[in-house]
Amino acid sequence: MKRAPALAAGLLTVLAVLVAAGFHATPYNNYVLLADAFRHGRVWIDWPGAYIDALPYAGRYYVIEAPMPALLLLPAVFVWGTAANQSLLAALLAGVAIFAAWEICRELGLRPFATAFACGLMLLGTDLFWCATFGDVWFVAHVSCVAFTLLALREVLGRRRGWLVALFAVAALESRFTLVAALPAYAALLWFGTGLDPQRDRAGRSARPLLAFVAVLVPAAALWVAYNELRWGVPYDIGYTAWYHSDRAGSPDGSPFRLEYLPMQLYSFFVQLPDLRPDFPFVFPSYAGVALTWTSPAFLAALLARRPARLVLALWFATLACAIPNFLYYVNGFAQFGMRHALDFEPFLFVLIALAARRGLAAAWLALGVWSMAAGAYGTWYWRAFIRH
C-alpha cells in the first residue's frame, strides 16, 4: 500500500503529541463551547468566565476565531457534550498534517530519508508540535489550518480535483482567516498546472478544475455571510476589529492591521532572542516568543527551490500573501514558543523545501534542520516543564 508510510507517520505523530501533552485536555476549550452552541442551534456560547476569550456583543458572548475546529468537534460534542476533548482534536489534526506532508514528498519523488527529514522539520521545526501539544483555542486553529493547507497542496500536486482543493482551502481559511490570501495561488495552479509534468499540464489544460474550485467557493462564501449575519447582523466579520477596540493592547478605533505594527512584527519574527542565564535550563524562551531566525533557520532552504518555475512562484505568492496580514497585526501571538503565526505560511515553505530537496541538500542545510527540530523539541519541553505543567 503506497500510503502506508504516510499513515504510519501520521499515527506516530498523534501518539507523540498525546504523550507530550500527558493526555491532558486544555482548559481553553472555546471550540468545544462553540460546537455545543451549534448543537443547540445558536452561534453564541454559554460563557463560563473570563478565562475563555469571547467577545461580548448585544448581550451575548461570541467566539471570534474561525469556526472550522468547532465543526470538526461536533460529533464528539454530540456524544460527550462540553466534556469533549479539544486537545485530542489537535493531536489528530497534527497527524493529518504529517500524513499530508509525507504524501507531498512522495508526490515530488523524495527518497524515504529526505521525506522523513522534511516531515520532521514541518512538525518540530515549526510551532506545529508545540501548538498541537497544548491544543488551546488559538493553537488548534493553527494545527487545523496547517493540516488542511497541506491537504490542499497535496491535491494540487496530485490529481488536481478543483472541488477537493476548494474544500480543503475553505477548511484552512475557516481555521485561520489569513489563508483566504492563498486562493489565487490555488486557482492559478489549477488552471496552468504545476509544471511538474509539462506534458500532463498541456494534455490536461481545462477549465473544469477551476470551475469546480469556484463552484465550491461560492456556497462557502454564502455560508460565511450567513454566519456573520447571525452573529453581528452584517455580512462581513467585525469580530477581530471589535476585539481590538476592547483589548488593552489594541486601540479604541481603527483597524487591527496597521503599518505602524510592522517594525514590532519584523523584530518578533526575525530578531527576538531567548534569555540566556547561568541557571538551569540556561536558555529561557520569552513568553512572547522567539524569532524564526533562531527556531526555524532551516526554512531558509526554501530559497533554493528553482523549478518548476510556475509552482515556485505560486508558492512564494501564497507565502507572502499569507504573511503580510501577520506582519501588520497588532500582536505577535504573545503566549507562544517560536512564532506561531508563521504557521499560516510555513506549509508553502515546506513544499518549496521539498522541491529543493529533490536535488539534495548540503550538509549545512541538514545541520540547520537538526537545529530547528531540536529547538522545537526544547520549546515544547520547556513549556511543559516550566509554564504549563
N, C-alpha and C positions, 0 to 999 in steps of 0.2 A: 504494500500500500504506500503510494508515494507521499501521502500526507502524514504518515506515521511519525516521522521525526518531529514535524511541526506540532502535532498533537502532544507528543511526549514533552516537548519544550514548554508548551502551554500548561500542561498539567503540573510539571515540576515548578513552574512559576507560581501557580496557585498555591501549591504546598509551601513553597519558600516564603511567600507573603504571609500566609496564615501562621507559620511558625514564628516569623519575625514579629508579627503582631501579638503573639501569645494567645491567639484565638479570641482576642478581646473585641467587643463591639464598641464603636465610637459613641460618645455621648452627644456628638454634634450631628444628630441624625435628621437633619432638616428634610432630606428627601423621603425618609420614611413617613414623616408627618405630612408631606405634600402628597405622597401616594395614598395615604389614608384619607386625605381630603378628596382626592379624585374618586376613591372608593365610595365616598358618601355624596358624590355628585356636586362638589363645590371646588373652588380654587383657592380659598383662604384656609389657613391651618388653625388648629387648636394650639394656641401658643403656650408652651409650658413655662416660659420665663426668659429672662434676659440672656441666658447662656445660648439661646437659639437666635441667630441673626435672622430677623424677619422685619419687613417694612410695615409700620402701622399706616394704614390708608383707609379713610372713610369708615373708621371704627372696626376694621378687621386687620389681621396680620397676614402678610404675603411673603413667600419665598421668592426672592428676586433672581436667583440663579436659574439658568436654562433647565427645562423640566425633564430631559430625557432620562436621567438616572431614576427619577420618581416613576416614570412609566415602566422602566425595567423592574422596579421593585414591586409593582402592583401584584403579581402572582403571590409573592411572599407575604405581602400585607393582607391579602385576602385570606391567607391561612393563619398567620400569626399576629395580625393586627400591628400595632405600633411596637410590638416586641421583635419585629423582623430585624435582621442583622444587616445594616447598611455596609459594614466593613467586609462582609462576605461578598457582596456585590463588587466591591473594589478589587478583591483578590481574583474573582472570576474574570473581571474585565482586564486585569493585568495579564492573565493567562491568554485571553483572546488577543490582546495586543502582541504578545510574543509569538503566538501561533501565526498571526498575520505577517509579522516581521520575518519569521522563518520562511514562510511561503513566498514573500517578496524576494528574498535572497535566492530561493530555489528557482523562481521565475527568471532571475537575472543570471543564473548559471554559476553561482558561487559554490566553492567546494565546502564540504562539511565544517572544516575548522574555521574558515572565514565566515561562514554562516553563523556558527555558534559564537564567534567573537563579536560579530556585528550585533547579534541579538543581545548578548551580554552588555554591550555598550548601550543599546537602547534601553535596557532595563535598569542597569546600575549606573551607567554613565550620565544619566539624566535624573530628574526627580521622580521618575515613574515608580520605582520600587518604594521610595520614601512615601509618596502620596498614597500608594495602594496599602502600605502597611498601616497607616492611621485611618484612612477611609472617611475622614471628616467631609462635610458637605462640599467644601471648596475643593478638596483633594480628589474625591471620587469623580467630580466633574472633569478634572484633568485626565484621569485614567480613562474615563468613558470617551473623552474627546480623542485621545491617542488611539484607543482601540478601534474606533470607527473610522478615523482618518487612515490608519494603516490598512483596514479592510477595503476602504475606497481605493487606495493606491494599489493594493493587490489586484483588485478587479480591473483597474485602468491598465495595469501592466499585463494582465492575463486576457480574459475573454472580452473585456470592454463592453459589458452589457450596461447600456446607459441608465436603465431604470434602477439597477442594483447600485451603480456608482452613486446615483442621486439619493437613494435610500440611506446608504452609509454616510454620504456627505451631510444630509439633513440630520441624521442621528448625531454626527460630530458637532455641527453648529448648534444643535439643540442641547448640547452638553457644554460647549463654550462658544458664545456668540461670535467671537472673532473669526471663527472658521468660515463664516459667510464669505470672507475675502478670498477663500481658495476656490470658490465656484468657477470663476473664469478659467482657471488653470485646468480643472477637470473638463470643462466644455471644450477647450482648445485641444486637449489630448484625445478626446472622443472624436473630434472632427478630423484632425490632421493625423492622428496616430502618434505613437510614442517614438517612432524611429528605430526601435529595437529590431524590427524586421521590416525593412522598406518595401519588400515585395508584398508582404501581407498588408501593409498600410495602403499600398496602391490598389491592391485587389479588393480590399475591404472598405474603400472610401465610400461612405454612405451617410446620408442624413439621419438614418434610423436611430443609431445610438444617441445622437444629440437630441433628436426629437423625444425619445424615450426619457432622456435625462430631464428635459424641460417639462415633460408631462407629469413627472413626479414632483418637481419643484413647485408647480402651480398650486396643486391642492395643499401641499405642505405650507406654502405661504398663506393660503386662505385659512388654514387651521391656526396658524400663528396669529393672524389678525383677530380671529375669533377669541383666542386665548387672551389677548391684550384687551379686547372689548370687555370680556368677563371680569378681568382684574381692574383695569384702570378706566374703562369707559371710552377709550380711544383706540384706534387701530395700530398704534405703534407702542413700543415698550418705553415706559417712563421710570421703570423700577430703579435702575442704576443711577439715573440722574437724581431722582428723589432721595435715594440713599446718600448720595454725595452731598446733597443740600443739608442733610441732617447729621452727617458724620463730622466728628470733631476734626478729623484730618482733611475734610473737604472744604466746601465754601457754601454760603447760603444761596448763591445764584450761579448761573453759568453751567458749562459742561464739565464732566469729569475728565474729558480728554482735552488737554491743552498743551500748546507748545512749551509753556513755561515749565512743565514737568519733565521735559526731555533731558536736561542735564542730570537730574536726580536719577532717572531711569538708566541713562548711559553709565553713570557711576555704579549703580546697583548691578547691572548686567555684566560690566566689563572690568571693574576696579575693586569693588568691595572685598576686603580680605577678612579671614577669620582672625580672632585674637590668639596670639602666641604667648603662653605663660610658662613659668618654670614648674608649676604643679600639674599633677596628672589630671586629665589626659593630654596636657600640653597644647593641643590645638582645640580652641573653643569657637565653633562657628557662631556667628552673630545670630541672634533671634530673628533678625530681619533678612537673613540670607547671606549667601556667599556668591561672588561673581562667577559666571560661567568660565572665565579665564582660568580659574583655579579648580573648579569642579568638573568641567567638561571640555578640556582643551583638545581632546581627540576629535571633536566635531569640526575642527579646522580642516580635517581631511576632506570635508565636503567640497572644498575649493579645488581639489584635484580632479573632480569629475569633469569630463570634457564632452563625452559622446554617450548617446546621440544628442545632438545639439538642441533639438526642439524639446526633448524631455528635460534636459538640464535647465534650459531657460524657463520652462513651465514650473519646475520645482523651485527655482530661485525666485520666480514671481510669487509663488504661493508662500514661500518662506518670508519674504519681505512684506507682502501684503498682510500676513497674519501677525507679523512682529510689530508693525507700525502702531496699531492701537495700543499695544502693551507699552511701547516706548513713550506714549503720550498720556498714559493713565496716571491718576493722581497718587496711587500707592503701588508698591512694587511686589505685592503679595504678602508682605510682612512676615507673619509666623511661618517659617519655612526653613528648609535646608536647601542650599543652592538658589536657583531662581525658577520657581515652579511655573511662572507664566511662560517660560520658554517652551514648555511642553505644547503650547499652541502651534509652534512651528518646527519643533525638532523632528517630527515624523518625516517631513520633507527633506530635512538634512540627512536623516537616516538613509533614505533612498539614494541621495547623492553619494553618501559614503559607500553604500553597496555598489553603486556604479563604478566608483573609483577603485574599489577592492577587486573588481573583475580583472584588473591588470596587476593586482598585487600591491601591497602597501609596504613601504620601507620599515625597517626595524624601529626607527624613531616614532613613526605613527603608531606602531603596535605598543610601544612603551607608553605613549600618551593615552592609548586605550586602557592599558592596565592601570595607569594613574587615575583615569576618570572613573573606572569601575571601583577601584579602591576607595576613592573619595565618596562615591555614593553609598558604599557599604559602611564606611566610617560615619557618614552623616546619619544613616538610619540607626546604627548602634548608639551614637551619641544621644540622639533624641529619645530613644527608648531607655537609655541608662540614666540620663540626667534631667530630661524635661518632661517626657510623657511616660511615666513608669507603667 
